[in-house]
Amino acid sequence: MIRLFVEGNVETFARNGVETVFWPRLVEMYRQHPTNQILVLNGPGGFTNLRVWWLALSLLNALTWVTIEFFSCTKIDLYAYLVARGYLPGQGALYLGQKHNIWWYDFTQMCSTQLRLESLPVEENVPYFVDFVSDTSYWWEHAPYMLDISVQDEALSVVFCGKNCIVPFSDLMKQSSPVVVPQYFVNAI
């Protein structure tokens, strides 16, 4: 899934939409709202989408007369930022783009384990969060712990268990890159 936020509008492109309509829509949106900076919240999961996304952005950069700076922030970096500020619990389940496998990440130790989705604890008041996905039924009983990520003015809005945290783009846009490189985060199990 790719979510494109431009001037307060959001468009979501699922797997088939990424391959068929994303590129023309990206060009159209760029013509309507030219920019010289793009922030990409990158991976993990959706590998075809990541490849199409970075290819489209790299081509857009090559085809425009303006040099577009790309700022890529991984979800791991975003979540570590939120954990360090006390907004999120220290552990989270991350979507990998696989039907039954997830990444259980301990942000206090900065380590991870790949495990089966059904092995997540199903208890009230468990101190963990689950990654944002477009289909909340993926997380079934864990959906109440799912993050919601959107754009609000010049910041990301991250909602967890009814509490909203605003993350300024400037905190995420530290180092630009000429291309966006997909972040896979996958280990064989």
N, C-alpha and C positions, 0 to 999 in steps of 0.2 A: 504494500500500500504506500502511496505517496500522497501527502497532504501539502497543498500549495497555498500559502497565505500571502495575499497581496492586498494592500490598502484596506484592511479590515474584512476582506472576503476570503473564504476558504473553499477550496475544491479538493475533493478526494478522488483519487484514481486507484481503482482496484487492479488486480493482475491484468485483465484484458484491456482495461482502459489505459494502463501504462503503455502497453505496446501499440495501441491504435490511435489514441487521441491525446496523449500527454504532450508529445512534442509540438503538434500544431497549436495546442492551447497555451503552452509555455511561450511560444513565439508571439502569439496574439496578446497575451498578458504583458509581455515585455514591451511590445509596441505601445500598449495603452499606459503602462507604468514603467518607463525606462528606469533602470537602476544601475549603479556601479558596484553594489555590494549585495551578496547573497549569503545567507546563513543556512547551512544544511545540518539538521539534526540527524545524524548518520548511524544507522544500524542498531542492533543486529537484526538479522532476519530479512526476508523478502529479497533474496539474492538477485533474482531477475530484475526486480524493481530497482535495486541499488545500481546494477550495471546500466540499466536504461537511464536512470536519473543522472548518474555522473557523466554518461556519454552525452545526454541532451544538454546538460549545463556546460560541459566542455565545448561542445559544438556551438552553443549560443555565444560563448566567450570568443571563439574563433571567428564567428560570422558577424559580430557587431564591430562598429568602429570605436567602441568604448571598451577599455579594459575592465572586465568585471572581476572584482576580488571575491574569491570564495572563502568562506569561513566554515570549517567543518568541525562540529562538536559531536562527539560520540554520546550515545545515551549513557554509557558508563561514566563519562566525564560529567555530564549533567547530573546524574543521580548522585555521584560522589560529592559534587558541589552542594546538593540539597541535603545530603546526610551530614556533611561537615557543618552546615549551618543549623542543624537540629530540626529541619523541616520533615525529613523522612526517617523512618526507622533504619537501622544499620543493615538490614537484609532485604533482598528483593528477588522476585522471580522474573526473569527476562525471557521474552518470546524469541525463539530462534528461527522461525519460519518453518519449523517442523511440526507435524501434527501432534505428536505425543511427548516430545522432549523439550525441556526448558533449561535455562541456565540459572541456577541458584547462586546468587552473588552476595558475598559478605563484604560490604563496603567499609567496614571497620578494619578488616584485615586485607582488603583488596585482593581477594581470592575467590575462585568460583568452582562449582561442581556442576556437571551436566547430569540431570536426572529426569525421570519420567514425571509428566504432569500430574498423574494421579497420586504421586508420593508427597505432594504438598500438604502441609497440615491444614485441617479444616476445623479450626477452633475459634471461638470468639476471642477478641482482644489479642490475637497473635501479632507480635511486633514485626511485620513485614509488609511490603507493598508488592503489587504486580504491575508489570509493564503495560503501557498503553497499547491496545490493539483495537482495530475497527469493529471486530465482532466480539462483543462482551461475552457471548456464550462460550467462547474459547476457554475462559477462566472459570466457568460455571460457578461453584460455591465461593470462589475467590474474587468474584467481580466487585464486591464492596471495597476491596483493597486496591482496585485498579486506579492508576493515575489517569487524569485527563489533562492533555497538553493542548494549549491553543495559543494564539497570538493576541496580545492586547497592546496597542500602541507600539512602542519600541521595546517590547519585552515578551518573554514567554510567560504564560500563565499556567502554573502547574497546580492542579487541585488533587488533594489526597484526603479522603475521609471527610469531605465537606470543608476543608481548610484550603485557602488559596495562597499560593506563594508566587510573587512576581520576580522574575529573573531578567534583569536588563540585558538587552543584546550585547551591550558593551562588555559585560562580564563573560560572555561566550565567544566574542569575536576578538581573540587575542592575537592570532597569527593567521595571515591570509595565505592562500595556496593558489597556484595557477590552475590546478585541476582538483576535482573532488574524487577521492579514492574510497571505494566501498569498504566498509568495516564488516567483516564476516563473523568473527568471534565463534567459530565452530570447532569443536573437537570431536573426533570419532569416538563413538561408544559402542 
